[in-house]
Amino acid sequence: YFYIAEVFADQCRENLELSPCKEIFSNCRKAVHDYLSGAPFSDYQNSMYFDRFLQWKMLERQPITKDTFRQYRVLGKGGFGEVCACQVRATGKMYACKKLEKKRIKKRKGESMALNEKQILEKVNSRFVVSLAYAYETKDALCLVLTIMNGGDLKFHIYNMGTPGFEKDRVQFYAAQICCGLEHLHRESIVYRDLKPENILLDDNGHIRISDLGLAIKVPEGELIRGRVGTVGYMAPEVINNEKYGMSPDWWGLGCLVYEMTAGRSPFRARKERVKREEVERRVQEEEEEYNDKFTEDTKAICRMLLTKDPKQRLGCQADGAAGVKAHSFFKNINFKRLEAGIVEPPFVPDPRAVYCKDVLDIEQFSTVKGVNLDQTDNDFYSKFATGSVSIPWQNEMIETECFRDLNVFGPQGTRPPDLDWNQPPEPPRRSLLDRIFRRHVSELINV
């Protein structure tokens, strides 16, 4: 048996009293790790449990093709193709499949953008950002299989569910979850750059996730980047001016969202106002946003601090980053530790009978791409993209669908089951129907 030294137990008790969070065991983690990596790990490697682990890893690495899934209705459009609902045949788990048409990618020179989105999705594991579960290819498309979000996007809910905008408790809840999602991205040195209501999706229970990471990019350590990308009306002044930046555009984007969720319109353009891009950008750079009586004092205060035109003075852009945003009085009713654990009840739960997206007939069809031929160079790119299942989401799927519980069985009293007994002869391969018919006819001829 391994006993934790009393000093570690005392430190855990102190941490628990100071702040009950996942860091309470940080002091004793190394001692436990050092012990387990010795004899216990060697024993594990020689056990049937390690053999079972290898079986699961082999299953996880099975090739993924279009036949792995059942395809359902189209949910919407991405930049390079449709997004449809799909279901894993083996487990019944539902996902959204984002299709990137190969010829459309090549025509728009979008290879690096597509691969960048895939690699970032693969790296981020957050309950506030859509997860990538599988990446595969078909003859015509590259496919990203992502968390399905049936509750619609924030744009739909802001403008199509009665009076535009939300009550304050709902604004606080969504803003807090977006803040956590941005914090997780920034922790990986990823700046998102496209925060807007249509990119924030609700799940069946009313929790949100950040989606569409096509414009996200990793910022090299100790450096700043430049890039005039985003959506008109949501781009920060430093992006419009083509200045260098780090994570600052995302906190500007959060300010735009808090404003729009409260006012029922974006800060620099009225709903359905027909105005040129240059005019919107001028307003962003030169004008101050206006506040009506829907804004409480702390809502107004956080919007002003997030929509500060100088990124050096903007909330979230100081040394404390996301922690500074979370500490603002606007979030005084939010318990961020409970929120991160997924145990805060959402203020709104989507109706399971409602459809929070456009009718299939209203989703504009893509035109056929002509004059583009695919060659070997393209195949090299596709092989980097189509890498199969992603470990953590795949393992979560096995647990959620109870496949792990049903298949992870051992013999009586914890003995080695037949499928892990290497001394047992393998089952003879089942003969094909043709082979069985042939052998039956031969047998009949001999008997004659």
Buried (B, 14 or more C-beta within 10 A) or exposed (E): EEEBEEEBEEBBEEBEEEEEEEEBBEBBEEBEEEBEEEEEEEEEEEEBBBBBBEBBEEBBEEEBEBEBBEEBEBBBBBBBBBBBBBBBEBBEBBBBBBBBBBBBBBBBEBBEBBBBBBBBBBEBBBBBBBBBBBBBBBEEBBBBBBBBBBBBBBBBBBBEBEEBBBEBEBBBBBBBBBBBBBBBBBEBBBBBBBBBBBBBBBBEEBBBBBBBBBBBBBBEEEEEEEBEEBBBBBBBBBBBEEBEBBBBBBBBBBBBBBBBBBBBBBBBBEEEEEBEEEEBBBBBBEEEBEBEEBBBEBBBBBBBBBBBBEBEEBBBBEEEBBEBBBEBEBBEEBEBEEBBEEEBEBBBBBEEEEEBBBEEEEBEEBEEBEEBEBEEEBEEBBEEBBBBBBEEBBBBBBEEBEBBEEEBEBEEEEEBBEEBEEEEEEEEEEEEEEEEEEEEEEEEEEEE
